[in-house]
Amino acid sequence: MKKWLLVIRAPFLLLAVVLGFLGASIAWYEANEFGSSFNIGYAWLALFGILLTHISVNVFNEYFDFKSGVDLQTRRTPFSGGSGALPDGLISSKQTLVLAIVSLLAAVLIGIYFVMAINTGWQLLPLLFIAIFCIVLYTPLILKTQWPEWAPGVSLGSLPVLGAYFVQTGAYTLPAIIASIPSAILVHNLLLLSEFPDVEADSTANRKTMPIVLGSRKAGVIYSALTLIVYLWTISSVVAGIMPVFSLLALLTIPFAFKAVQGALKSQEMARLVPGLANNVLVVLLTQLLLGIGYILAGIFSNGGITDAG
């Protein structure tokens, strides 16, 4: 069991949970606000699909990193550098590849179910195609093009939130898209900062991550600017009346963000970078969790309390 938990990077699957929670929370809030329906079974099934998708991403990454030799050279930290399951011989590359493919196929089957079960389900197909493209080709192809961080930002950030929202509403609305943007930036930054310790190893595989292409200093500035944008985006959306005021709970993660930025700007110092990586994970998970809680609270207090949709 240990080898399977290692190769799927079980602790990092918390990201999938908060993404599914946020998307469902937005839909639940709107159900209370407008008196529409909310299917709790769909919410759980969508969350399971997002988990499977994230597992396939992690395992494909483990497989390709091992086959390329990057795993043997990377400077591993608790928050980057892979699980070490393959280099340590705990699991074979064949077993890893099979697990990655099976997880992806299972997630696709859940997606196909929603396509067939929802009247407008065909609109899920673009999300499925983009997700499959990013999952399968991220490590062998996208990482070798400039600015590869967009792929996880989209496929593991915005798309899961929008997918969890869509299965409840059958539509993509502007407020939901706007609410999913912080997730895209946060997951983009999650990958970006985790690339700093791997610059030397990634360079041997012809990867073009932002720290390699721009250098650590410029990449750290971009990370910092994007982190600031997450909070400004949230505040602006609340002021514009697009996101509920309870979304401002996400601002509680600013102290963690400050420490993560310090790590990004001082990435050459491992004593600063490792705490920065830890705080980066907290920012990504807690910001989205608090956004979801904000939508839940807004739904509870909308129209004087919980409606039949809850």
Secondary structure, DSSP 4 states (H G I P E B T S, - for coil): -HHHHHHTTGGGGHHHHHHHHHHHHHHHHHHHHHT----HHHHHHHHHHHHHHHHHHHHHHHHHHHHHTGGGT---BTTBS---TTTTTSS-HHHHHHHHHHHHHHHHHHHHHHHHHSTTGGGGHHHHHHHHHHHHHTTTTGGGSS-TTHHHHIIIIIHHHHHHHHHHHSS--HHHHHHHHHHHHHHHHHHHHHTGGGHHHHHTTT---HHHHH-HHHHHHHHHHHHHHHHHHHHHHHHTTSS-GGGGGGGGGHHHHHHHHHHHHTTT-HHHHHHHHHHHHHHHHHHHHHHHHHHHHHHHHGGGS--TT-
